[in-house]
């Protein structure tokens, strides 16, 4: 079958095995599935390698973009979608009515075991994993600069941290958006924006990726990176001088949803792939990369225990209203750009 390379920037292209390129077939070829995702590159590589072992006749080609950029890509291609499935993308974005109009209901094998809050009533999406907010605090920088250990979002408003905090940009980062969405929902818009503006006074910079603030903190560039729990867990496991702090005034979180495109060229194999994402084999790998796994029976990872992640996350997660978060996303980001964006 004749194929041509999609006009994507080289740095964003990933094949199933090597994550290096994404091919588009003029007509769907049997056994090929194209997935768009916001999952991290390291985990994508391992998931796809495992999927290939379980489904050797299926070639899963992957385009990975940050959460916001992926949404822009999907909407730009709405009249001629180039993918079969959306895989592991922020539920807040998936619930956008413009996105929902592009997907169709499919009750993936294994979704019957998920709690009702982890799947759509009309089967338009299901979420097998998720991520939550956490601070990556460099203990060596704290000691060198005689700074106190932060324990909450409120602590980050303390002027002693001026220039020592780095956060993800909510426009491009799902992690960044979940952080501010939870704060706004917990405090209300007026007080929430005042609170975020106060924290902004201490923020050195906003980074496009949700994991990079943690990487900047572990490199000693800043004392605190507001990031996601997995990035903190990974940093602790790899021996960096990082302490994971779950803010005691509410950790926002996001579910990572998957869906079948109505326009999928290869629905048979697309459905097989979605089934695989809920399989025991996939769940076993999720625990290496995810702090939240919705599949019943998935054990907590050693890294999570070592970093101090509570076994019962319900005690630390802010009860995010995802429908509200999705409905208000554009307005929230517009306000952020106007009042804080830099």
N, C-alpha and C positions, 0 to 999 in steps of 0.2 A: 504494500500500500504506500502511495506517495505521501510524504509528510513534509512539513516545513516548520522552521523554528519560530516560536512566538516572539514578538518584539518586546521582550521583557529585559530590563537591565540584567547583565550577567551576574551581578552579585546576588540577585534574588532567585536564581534558577537552581532547581534541585531535581535530580532524577530519583527514582525509587531507591537505588543502591548507593549512588554516589552524590546525590543532591546537586547535580551540576547543570542539568538542562531540562527544559520542559518542551515536549513536542506536541504539536497539534495536528491531528489527522483531519483531512477534508471530510472524510466519512469515518464513522467510528469503526475501529478494528476490534474484532473479537478478542476478549481477554485484556483489553486496556481500559483502565479507569483513571480519570484525572481528578485529583483532589486539591481543593484550595484550603489552606489551613493557616492558623496563627500559632500553632504549637512551636516549641523551641527546636532548633536544628538538631541538637544532640539526640533528643528523644525521638524525633521523626525518623532518624536513621535507624534506630533500634526497632521501632515499631514496624517499619516497612520491611526490614530484614526478617522479622518474625512472621509477618503476614505472608511474605514470599515463601517461607518454608511451609506454612499451612495451606497456601493457595498458589502452588507453583505455576499454574496456568494463567494467573492474573498478574499483569504488569501495572503497578500503581505508580503513576507519575504525579509528582507533587510540586505545587507552587506555594512557597511559604512567604507571607508578608506579615508585618505587624498588624494588630487588630484594626486600627483605623484605616490603614492603607489597603487592607484586604476588602473592607467594606466599600471603599471608593472604587476599587477594581471591579468588584461584583456589580455594582450599580452602573459603572461605565459600560460594562458588557451585557447589561440587562436585555438588550434586544437580540443578542446573539451569544448566550453564555458558552464559555469554553471549558466548563468543568462538569463533572457528573455528580460530585458530592461536595458538600462543605463539611469539613472535619475539624473538630476541636476548636471552635470559634466562640468568642464571648456570647453568652446567651442574651445579654442586653442588646447586642447588635443583631443577633439572629431574630429577635422579636420585632425588629423594625418591620413595619407593614410592607415596605417596598421589597424587603428581602423575602418575607413570608409569601409574597405573591409569586416568587420564582421557584418555590419548593412545593413538594407534594407529600402527602402523608404516607409513611411507611413504618409499620410496627416491626422494627428490627428484632431478630431472634435474640432473646435475652432481655428485651426491654420490659417484658411482663414482670420481671423481678425488681425493676426499679421502683422507688417510691414515687408517688404521683407528682411531687414537686420537681422530680428529675426528668420528666417527660411531658410533652404536650398532650392535651386531651384529644387532639385531632391527629396525633402521631406525626406532626410536622417537624418535630425535633426531639432528640433525647440527649441527655448529658451523662457521660460516664465518668468524667473527671472535673476538677475545678481547682482554683487557686485562691489564696487569701493574702491579705496584706500583712506585712511584718517589717520590722526595722532590722537592718543589718548595721550593727554598731561595732566599730573598730575599737576594741578595748585598749590597744596600745596608743592610739591617738587620744582617746579620752584621758588616759593616764598622763601622757606627755603634756597635754594642755589643761590638765586639772579640771576636766569637765565631769558633771554628774551623769550617771547612767539614766537615760530617759526610759520611762515606763508607759507613757501614754502620748496621744496626739497633743494633749494640752501641754505636756512638757516641752514639745517642740516649739512652743511660742516663747519660751524663755530666751531673752536676748543673749545669754551666754553662748548660744549655739549659732549666732550670726555667722554666715559664711561656711558653716560646717555641715549643712544639710543639702543633699541632692535628691530630687524627686523625679518620677517619670512624668512625661508630658501626657496629659489625659487625652489630647486630641489624637495622638498616634498610638498610645499605649492603653490596652485594656486594663492593665494593673493600675495605671494612673487614673483612669476613669472610675474604677471601682473604689479607689481611695477617697476621691472627693464626693462621689455619689453617696457613699455611706455616711460621710460627715454631714452632708446637706440633709439627708433623710433624718439623721439623729438629732440635728440641731434646728432644722427648719431653714428656709432659704436666707432670711435676713441675717440671723445669727451665724449661720453656716458660712456665708460669704465673708462676714467680718472675721471669723475665725481663720478661714483660709488665707485671707489677706495678711493677718498677723503672722501666720507661719511663713508666708511668702517673704516677709522681711528678713527671715533667717536663711532662706534658700539660696544657695550659690548658683544653681542652675537646674534646668529641667531637661531630662534626657529622653530620647525617643522611645527607648525600650524599657520594659518593666523590670528586667533583670539587671540592666547595666548600673543602676544606682548602687546595687549591692556590690557589683564588681569594682566600682569606683571607691566604695568604702573599704573593701578588703585590700585594695591596692594602697590604702593610706592617703588617698587624695582628699577624702572628707571623713569626718567622724561618723556620720550617719547617712545611710541610704535608705529611703523608704521604698520598699521593694515588695517582693512576694516571698512567702515562707520557704518555698523550695530553694530559691537562690540562697537564702540564709543557711538552710540545712546543708546544702551542697558545699558552701564555703566553710562551714564548721567541720564537715567530714573531710575536706581536703586540707585541713590544718591551718587555715587562715585565722588571724586573731579577731574573729567575729563572734559576737553574741547575738542570737536571734531574740528579738523582743516582740512579743505579740501585744499590741497596745491594749491596755486594760480598760480603755473607754470605748472599745468596739473596733473589731477588725472587719473591714469590709471584705467581701469575697465575690467571686464570679464563678459560674459554671461554664464548662466548655461543651458546647452543643454541636451536634452533627445532624445533617439533613440530606435528603435526596433531592436533587434538582429535577424539576418537571421536564426540563429539556435534555436530561441525560441521554447521551447517545448509546450508552451500554448499561441499561438499567439492571440487567440480570447480574452482571458482575459488580455493579455499583452496590446493589443490595447485599451481595455476598460480602463485600468489603465492610459495609456498615454492620452486618451481623458479626463479622470478625472483631470489630472494635468493642464488642460487648462479651467476647469469649473469655474463658478462664485464662487462656494464654496471654491475651492482651492485658487482662487485669493484673496478672503477675508482674508484668513490666511496668504498669502504671505506678505501682507502689515505689518504684525506684525514682520516679520523677515528680510524683504528685502528692501534695499534702491532703487533697480531697479526692477520694475514689468512691463513687456512688454505688458501684456494683457490690451487692451483699457478700460478705465473707472475705473481702480483700483485707489483708492484715496491714498494720502500720509498719512502715519500714524501720530498719535499724537507725538510719540517718535521722528520721523524724524523732525517734525516742532519744537519741544522743543529743539532739539540738534542743530538746525540751518541749516539743510540740505536744499539747494535751491530747490524750487518747479520745476524749469526748470534746469535739470541736464546738458543739452546740453552746458550750459555756463561754466561748470567746468570740464567736462569730456574731457580727451585727445582723439582725434578721432583715436582709435587703429585700425590698419590694422590686423584683426584676421588671415587672410590667411598668411600674412608675419610672424606674431607671431608664428603660427603653424609650418610653414616651417623652421623657424630658431631656434625653441625651443631647439633641441638637441645640436646644435652648441653653442647657447647662454649659456646653462647650463654647457656645457663642459668648456667654457671659464670662467664662474663664478667659477667653482670648481678649475680651475687652478690658477686663479688670486686672488680670494677672499675666496673661500670655507673654512669654519672652523666650 
